[in-house]
Amino acid sequence: MKTYITILEYDRLFPTDDVSLISTNIGKKHYIDSKSFESLKSFVSYEENYKYLDVIQGGKALQAKQYVGVIETKTGTTIEVLPKIAGNDNKKEIRKTFLKMLRRLKHSPFKHLNSAHLKTDNMHLLEVFISMFSEELSQLIKKGIASDYITIEENSTFVKGKLKVKEQLQHNLTHQERFFIAYDSYESNRIENRLIKSTLQYLIKNSNSSTNKKRLREFLFVFEEIKPARNPRDDFAKITKTRQLKHYESILQWCELFLNNKSFVSFKGDDVAFALLFDMNRIFEDYVAYKMKKQYPDLLIKTQHSSEHLLTMPRKQFSLRPDLMLNDNAIGDTKWKLVDANKRNHGLSQSDLYQMFAYGKKYEREELYLIYPKSENFTISQREPFNYEDAMPLRVLCFDCKKGEIEGFDFE
């Protein structure tokens, strides 16, 4: 039986051998079984992985950071990490808001899905993702599973197609009754469908939802005649994108996520069975850009514009890439950090201020905006700007993730 544990950013995990404590929480303190805890400690011992969880209290606890999503240990414990979102104390509501944000993540399969089709109230993220995969596969099946002429080589008792002379001599020198042949067959047993078959088999084993399992088995029946992929990593590399297979693009993204652990962040080691993690900085950036274009339709917004460099001599170095270019006179940058309006200068980090100064100078913009998520002590945009210089003010803006809009400020 799988164990699901849901925590928020910066919550802490503690090991326990007391079964009654597992999955319980006291404030920001959560308990998991000792074996799973040790697996997670090993996972973050790699330099590439320590950014996902902090080892604290001398190794006696782990603390979540700004990477959210799902980590499943080999012992069957699934840890769901959700973002801290102001105005949401209920984890079901947080999950809904997070999924709404996730659908605006660029270059991902999430943007194709309609939230009305997903019943996520009682699902952890892993089950939500499986449900999303099922929904995408359902659409693919309605459009039709691709077939093609596939060259099949086999040692047969009859001649069909072309006799492979070299293989015939290798395999059948003493078996005159057999023929090593190659022939073309029009069928669905192609790489793309084999990868889908393998993904279905994998998810049936890993899902804990009876609803998801039922749908996956129904899909598996559709792919009954198709063989599973032998080596998914190599098979993905063999796929050639064509116009005829454009309707496969999204489902293959899902397959790669599940089969190859191809998350939106990279990690090392095999201490966990599965990890699908997202950097909230990136999700917040794409979500803010999308919502600002909706909130301010007359504002010309360009994202990830890059034409300037910090150094220009002896050659251009250190590209400057602000998140948002606003009209021809302003720059905006998003930061998934907690700021506190009660602290001096909102508790802004010096590095963020240096970065904005560099943007303003190099791009010669008159207005600068730092955009942070709404939090407990930051509920409305800063009225008066900070000033680097008279001609270069900096404003700190508050973005409400639940509403999907900037609060307390209007761009004129």
Helices and strands as residue ranges (DSSP letters): E 3-8, E 12-16, G 19-21, E 25-26, E 29-33, H 34-43, E 53-56, G 57-59, E 61-64, E 67-73, E 77-82, H 91-102, G 109-112, G 115-117, H 125-143, E 148-156, E 162-163, H 165-171, E 179-187, H 191-206, H 210-222, H 232-238, G 243-248, H 249-259, E 272-279, H 280-295, E 301-303, E 308-311, E 317-320, E 324-326, E 330-334, G 344-347, H 350-363, E 367-373, E 386-389, E 392-400, E 405-407
